[in-house]
Amino acid sequence: MYLVTRTTLKALFAAVMLCALPAFAQNGYTNKGITLEGIGKAYMGRDIAAVMGIAGAEWLERGERAKEEGTDKLLPLLGLQPNTVVADVGAGTGYFSFRISPLVPQGRVYAEDIQQEMLDLITARKTKGAGKNIVTVLGGVADPLLPANGVDLILLVDVYHEFSYPREMGQAMVRALKPGGRIALVEYRGEDASVPVKELHKMTEAQAKKEMAALGLQWVSTDSTTLPWQHVMIFAKAK
Ligand SMILES: C[S@@+](CC[C@H](N)C(=O)[O-])C[C@H]1O[C@@H](n2cnc3c(N)ncnc32)[C@H](O)[C@@H]1O
């Protein structure tokens, strides 16, 4: 009985994987099967990492983060104006949303995430008076649900490699950008073995350029030296 059940389960699993294969093989997606750290799926040859859960909130807000990642050095690279409308996509605890908020007093910060628990942390901090121009948005895994042509800058810090549908997320983000709007893609440097982060949570500049080009975005600049561990890559939507 045990053997029959195991065999049946194996056959069922194989059938499911076979059904899933054609879907994953389309549009740049490939099925990687079960992996230890990723989601078993690759996009344009890059293994996709699993989403950081709410348990990671403390790590995002750790005291050493500013020193380790040079987070204060990132903001001047973003070209923010007082009226810039920013979307912090995959905002997590709002680490960057709350730092950007006072720099865009006539603008707005959409703090978007797929985890309501993360947004609840942002809302709780807002009720203490900070971040009056922050608007939380609960997005979907394939669409951040931002207003069309409504955003000047989309900030993606340590999140893009977690998107389970990077192609669809990318297309939706392009729709949300105003003409000439920019995406700031901040990712741990995949070319640098000394960056103390797991491979799946890193990206190379070449890979990022390939994936952004597939969305029709134009590469503007790459800064790989200001931050200790991350690339800051800027891409723009056509005007
Ligand atoms: C490693 S955290 C980074 C948080 C924040 N950007 C920071 O640097 O402090 C990644 C966040 O991305 C979110 N995320 C993952 N996939 C997402 C998606 N498809 N759309 C929006 N957020 C997503 C996760 O829920 C998580 O809060």
Ligand as a Chemical Component Dictionary entry (heavy atoms), coordinates in Angstrom:
data_LIG
# 
_chem_comp.id                   LIG 
_chem_comp.type                 NON-POLYMER 
_chem_comp.pdbx_formal_charge   0 
_chem_comp.three_letter_code    LIG 
# 
loop_
_chem_comp_atom.comp_id 
_chem_comp_atom.atom_id 
_chem_comp_atom.alt_atom_id 
_chem_comp_atom.type_symbol 
_chem_comp_atom.charge 
_chem_comp_atom.model_Cartn_x 
_chem_comp_atom.model_Cartn_y 
_chem_comp_atom.model_Cartn_z 
_chem_comp_atom.pdbx_ordinal 
LIG C1  C1  C 0  14.593 41.973 0.768  1  
LIG S1  S1  S 1  13.119 42.896 0.975  2  
LIG C2  C2  C 0  13.680 44.542 0.565  3  
LIG C3  C3  C 0  12.783 45.617 1.157  4  
LIG C4  C4  C 0  13.183 47.056 0.849  5  
LIG N1  N1  N 0  13.249 47.327 -0.567 6  
LIG C5  C5  C 0  14.494 47.395 1.500  7  
LIG O1  O1  O 0  15.508 47.440 0.814  8  
LIG O2  O2  O -1 14.492 47.624 2.719  9  
LIG C6  C6  C 0  12.167 42.442 -0.450 10 
LIG C7  C7  C 0  10.718 42.876 -0.398 11 
LIG O3  O3  O 0  10.178 42.716 -1.709 12 
LIG C8  C8  C 0  8.859  42.261 -1.598 13 
LIG N2  N2  N 0  8.449  41.600 -2.847 14 
LIG C9  C9  C 0  8.791  40.387 -3.340 15 
LIG N3  N3  N 0  8.171  40.170 -4.505 16 
LIG C10 C10 C 0  7.434  41.261 -4.783 17 
LIG C11 C11 C 0  6.572  41.651 -5.847 18 
LIG N4  N4  N 0  6.317  40.862 -6.895 19 
LIG N5  N5  N 0  5.990  42.866 -5.783 20 
LIG C12 C12 C 0  6.215  43.685 -4.740 21 
LIG N6  N6  N 0  7.009  43.380 -3.702 22 
LIG C13 C13 C 0  7.616  42.178 -3.727 23 
LIG C14 C14 C 0  8.875  41.337 -0.396 24 
LIG O4  O4  O 0  7.581  41.172 0.129  25 
LIG C15 C15 C 0  9.836  42.084 0.547  26 
LIG O5  O5  O 0  9.163  42.941 1.402  27 
# 
loop_
_chem_comp_bond.comp_id 
_chem_comp_bond.atom_id_1 
_chem_comp_bond.atom_id_2 
_chem_comp_bond.value_order 
_chem_comp_bond.pdbx_ordinal 
LIG C1  S1  SING 1  
LIG S1  C2  SING 2  
LIG S1  C6  SING 3  
LIG C2  C3  SING 4  
LIG C3  C4  SING 5  
LIG C4  N1  SING 6  
LIG C4  C5  SING 7  
LIG C5  O1  DOUB 8  
LIG C5  O2  SING 9  
LIG C6  C7  SING 10 
LIG C7  O3  SING 11 
LIG C7  C15 SING 12 
LIG O3  C8  SING 13 
LIG C8  N2  SING 14 
LIG C8  C14 SING 15 
LIG N2  C9  SING 16 
LIG N2  C13 SING 17 
LIG C9  N3  DOUB 18 
LIG N3  C10 SING 19 
LIG C10 C11 SING 20 
LIG C10 C13 DOUB 21 
LIG C11 N4  SING 22 
LIG C11 N5  DOUB 23 
LIG N5  C12 SING 24 
LIG C12 N6  DOUB 25 
LIG N6  C13 SING 26 
LIG C14 O4  SING 27 
LIG C14 C15 SING 28 
LIG C15 O5  SING 29 
# 
